[in-house]
C-alpha cells in the first residue's frame, strides 16, 4: 500500500456525497492516497484509465486536475486503515454515518 511506504493516509468519498467528483463516479465512490498533505497518489486511475498516477497539489494545473477528479477537498474523508480490507470483520460498521 502506498501509505505504508510513504506515509500519509487514504482519503475518499461516496459518489452521492461528492457529486462534483468524476473519479469513481460509475463505481459509486473512490479513494486515493494523500501523502504529506500535498501529493495525491492514485494507481487505480492510472491502471484503468491511463490518468497521471501522482498529482502535486502545490502545482496549480495539477491542483485543478485533482479538484476535477476528486471534487472539493472538504469531501475527501479519511478512510480507516484496515491491513486486510478484503477480510473486514462484520463487527466494523461500514455505513456512511
C-alpha positions in Angstrom: 0.0 0.0 0.0 1.3 3.5 -0.9 0.7 4.9 2.6 2.7 2.1 4.2 5.7 3.0 2.1 5.4 6.8 2.0 3.2 7.8 5.0 0.1 9.9 4.6 -3.4 8.5 4.7 -6.2 7.3 2.5 -8.9 9.7 1.5 -12.1 9.0 -0.3 -15.8 9.7 -0.8 -19.0 8.1 -1.9 -20.1 9.4 -5.3 -23.5 10.5 -4.0 -21.8 12.6 -1.2 -19.4 14.3 -3.7 -21.3 15.0 -6.9 -18.5 17.2 -8.4 -16.0 14.3 -8.4 -15.5 12.4 -11.6 -13.2 9.7 -10.2 -15.3 6.7 -9.1 -18.5 8.2 -10.4 -19.6 5.0 -12.1 -18.3 2.8 -9.3 -20.2 4.6 -6.5 -17.1 6.2 -4.9 -13.4 6.3 -4.9 -10.3 6.6 -2.6 -6.7 7.6 -3.1 -3.6 8.2 -1.0 -2.8 11.7 0.2 0.9 12.0 1.1 2.4 14.8 3.1 -0.9 16.8 2.6 0.4 17.5 -0.9 0.7 14.5 -3.2 -2.3 12.5 -4.4 -1.3 9.0 -5.5 -3.9 7.1 -7.4 -2.6 3.9 -9.1 -6.1 2.7 -9.8 -6.9 5.6 -12.2 -3.6 5.0 -13.9 -4.1 1.3 -14.4 -7.7 1.5 -15.5 -7.9 4.9 -17.3 -4.3 5.9 -18.0 -4.6 9.1 -15.9 -1.5 10.5 -14.2 -1.0 8.5 -11.0 0.5 11.3 -9.0 -0.7 14.9 -8.6 1.1 17.7 -6.7 -1.5 20.0 -5.0 1.1 22.8 -5.0 1.3 22.9 -8.8 -1.7 24.9 -10.0 -2.6 22.8 -13.0 -2.3 19.6 -11.1 -4.4 21.0 -8.2 -7.1 21.9 -10.8 -6.9 18.3 -12.2 -7.2 17.0 -8.6 -10.3 19.1 -7.9 -11.8 17.9 -11.2 -11.2 14.3 -10.4 -12.0 14.2 -6.7 -14.2 17.2 -6.1 -13.8 19.7 -3.2 -11.2 18.8 -0.6 -13.8 19.1 2.2 -15.4 16.0 0.7 -12.2 13.9 1.0 -12.9 11.9 4.1 -10.2 9.9 5.8 -10.6 6.2 5.3 -9.7 3.9 8.2 -6.6 1.7 7.7 -7.5 -1.9 7.5 -4.5 -4.0 6.8 -6.7 -6.8 5.3 -9.7 -4.9 4.0 -10.8 -7.9 2.0 -11.4 -9.7 5.3 -13.1 -6.9 7.2 -14.8 -8.2 10.3 -18.6 -8.0 10.3 -18.4 -6.1 13.6 -16.9 -3.0 11.8 -19.6 -0.5 10.8 -19.1 0.5 7.2 -22.1 2.9 7.0 -21.6 6.4 5.8 -22.5 8.0 9.1 
